[in-house]
Amino acid sequence: MPKVELKDATIAYEVHGSGRPLMLLHAGWGTPVNGFELQLAGLAGRFQLLIPDRRGYGRSSRVKELSPDYHRQAAADMLTVLDHAGAETAFLWGHSDGAVVGAWMALRAPDRVRALAFEGGHLLARKDASRGRALMERVRERPETLPEEMQAALAAGHGADYWQYLLWMWTEAWRLLYQRPGDLYDGRLVEIRCPTLVIHGGQDPHTATREAEQLAAQIPGARTLLIPEGGHSLHDDPALVDRVNAAVLALFAVAETGDDQAAGSISSG
């Protein structure tokens, strides 16, 4: 497995397939939960899939704390991973926290991001208390009450001696973010220039549909895929994965050809 040695961290990443680089950016749980296994079979034959573990996660080096600005730090790290992989440009598909990281990559290095699939992500730092706050508090204070299968996956992926502390750091960072006004992007989403698809489930407990729509409205030319019956993680839902994959592939076709007709499979519900 390739690893990037930074001054203060080591970033590990998987490589699958060959072709145009596509980086898959994981959520706050890391790849053990809501990973991209369902994308490997369908996309590795078309793209070179780069699947990094953010600093603090999985096979990357552990950390002692996560700053509330960890999305920005991760964006810088992921651009270095692209350098290490020899990818001058890449398509990005980020889920939840990974979507925020992908947006920051598009802001930091607009010439390197060919298209952004933004799935289950966030606009606001201060989240609606009725959506997801109780779950985040449970993860922070009582991780041992999570489903046993999830606990086993987290222990296997991050280490039995570390996964609970990792989740505490992650939820602590979000607790501090909740105290900040405004959005997670310093009001800069309007600067994103790459073709973008905002993918959102109507049953997402963390981000309301209205928030996702507001985010999409700020990104010039952004398309939306709103799935009313979908939850927070759509790419690994067996009932929805084909629809989501098709929409993302249509987005990437637009980025390659400049032809909006290629986006015919992207809809709004």
N, C-alpha and C positions, 0 to 999 in steps of 0.2 A: 504494500500500500504506500503510495507516495505521501511524503510529509514535507511541509514547508517550515523551515526553521526561521522564526522571527526573533527579534531582539528579546522579547519577553514572553514568547509563547511558541508552541509547536502546533501546526494545523495539519490534521490528517484528512485525506480525501480519497474516495473511491473513484475509479475510472471504469466505465462500461461502454462497450460498443465503439464505433468509429463514425466519423463524419463531422458535421458542424457541431461545435461545442454548445452544450445545453447544461447549465448549472442548476441543480435542484437544491433549494434552500429550506432547511427544516424549521419546524416550529419550536416553541419553548420546551417541549418535552424531549427534543432531540429525535434522531431517527428511530430509536426503539419503539416509539409510539407515533402513529400517523406518518410512517416512513413512506418511501416511494417505490415499494416493491411492485405494485401494480403497474408502474410506469416502465419498469425495466424490460419486461417482455415486449411491450408495444413500441417502445421508443429507442431501445438500444440498437436496433437495426437501422435507424435513421440518423441518429446523433451520437456524438461522443458525450456520454453522460458523466458529469462531474458532480459528485455528491460529497460535499465537505461536512465535517463535524466542526461547528463553531468552537472557538476557544472555551474551555470549560466543559465540553461535551464529548462523550464517546471516547474515541481514540486520540483526540487532541489533548493537549496538556490541561490539567486541572487548574482552577483558579480559586482564590480565597474570597473574592467578592465580584459582584457584577454591578457596574455602574448603571444608573438609569439611562445613560447614553450608550448602552451596549450595542444598540442597533447600528450606530454610526461606526463604532469600533469594528463590529463584524463586517460592515461594508468595506472598510479599508483592508481587513484581513482577506476577504473573498476576492478582492481585486488582485491581491498578491498571489492567491491561489491560481487565478487565471494566468498570471505571469509565469508561475512555476509550471503550469500545464502547457505553456506555449500557445495560449489562446489569446490572440489580439482582440477578438470580439467574441461575444457569446449571447445566446438566448438565456433568459432567466425565468425560472418558475419558482416563486416563493410562496410558502404557506404560513399564515399567521405572522409570527415574528419574522419568518423568512421573507414574507412579502414586504414588510417594512425595510428589511435589509436590502432587498432587491431595489426598492424605490430609492434608497440612499445611494446604491451603486449607480443607478441611472442619473442621479444628481451629481455625484462626484466625478463620474467618468462617462459623460453622455456619448462619446464616440465609441465606447466599447460595448455598450448594451444594445443589441439588435432589436430586442422586443422583451416585454415584461408581462408575464402572467402573474397577476396579483390576487392570490386566493386566500379568502378568510382573513384578510389583514385588518389593519386599524388605521383610522384617521386621527382620533382624539387621544390625548394622554389621559385626560380625566374621563373615565368611563362611567356610563350610566350604572348607578349602584344596583339596579334591579337586574342587570344582565352580566352574569359571570363573576361578580364580586364574591358571592358565597362560595363558588367553586374554588376561586383562587385562595380564599381564606382557609378552606378545607385542605388544599394542597400544602399551604404554608404551615398550618398548625397541626394537622392530623394526617400526614401522608400515609400512615399505616392503615388508614381506613379506605384507601384506594383499592379497587379490585385486585385480587391476588395475581391475576394474569398480568395486569399492568405493572404491579410491583416487581414481578419476576423479570419482565422485559426491561424495566428501568435498571434493575440490579445487574442484569447481564450486559446491558449496553454501556452503563456509566460506572459500574462498580458497586458491589453490595455495601461498601463502607462509605460511599460518597453520594449516591443518588438522592437521598433525602436532603442533604445539605445543598446539592445543586438546585433542587426545586425550591428550597428555602431562599437561596440567593436570587433566583429568577422571580419569585413572587415578591420578595422584598424590593427588587428593582421596580416592579410594577406598582407596588404600594407607594413608592416615592413618585413615580410618574403620575399616579392618580392626583397628586397634589399640584401638578403643573397645569396652568391654563393653556389653551391653544392646541395646536396639532403637533404631531411627532416630527414634522418636516420643516419647522420654522417658516411655515407659509410658502414653501418653495415648490409645491407640487406642480404649479403652472409652468415650471422650467423643464419638466420631463418632456422629451421630444420623441422618444421611441414609441412605436406602436405598443399599446397597453390594453390588456384585457383584465377587468376587475370581475372576479368570480366570487359569488356570495350565495350562501344558503339562508333562506328565510327563517330557519329555526336556529341560527347561530346564537348561542347564549352569550357570546362575548361582544359582538358588534351588531347593532341594529341595522336593518336594511337601509333606513334613512341615512345612517352614517356612511355606509358603503356607497350609496348614491351620491352623497355630498363629496366624497373622495373622488369618485369617477368624474364628477362635474368639474373638478379643479385640474384634471390632467387633460391637456389639449388632445381632442380626438379619441379619448379613451372609449373603448367598447365595454359592455357589461354582459355578463351571463348570470342572471339571477334565477336561482332554483328554489321555488317556494318551500318545497319539502326537504331541502337539504339542510344539514347542520354546519358545524364549524369546519369539518374536514371532508371535502368532497372528492378529492383525488383518490382516496383509498376506500370509498364507499362502493362496494361491488355493483350496486344498482345504478350508480351514477357515473362510474369511471369512464365508460365508453363515450358518454356525452361530453364529459369534461375534457378528456384527451382530444376528442375531435375539435372542440372549440379552441384549445390551445394550439393544435396543429394548424388550424385555419389562421390564427393570429400570426404564427411564424411564417406561413405562406404569404401573408400580406407584407410582412417585413422583408421577405426575399424578393417579391415581385413588384411591390408597390401597387398591386391591383386589389382594390377593395372587394371585387367580386369573389376573391378567394376566401373572404370572410362570411360567405353565405350561410355557414352552419352555426354562426354565433347569433344567439337570440337573447331575449330579455325575460325568459321565464318559461 
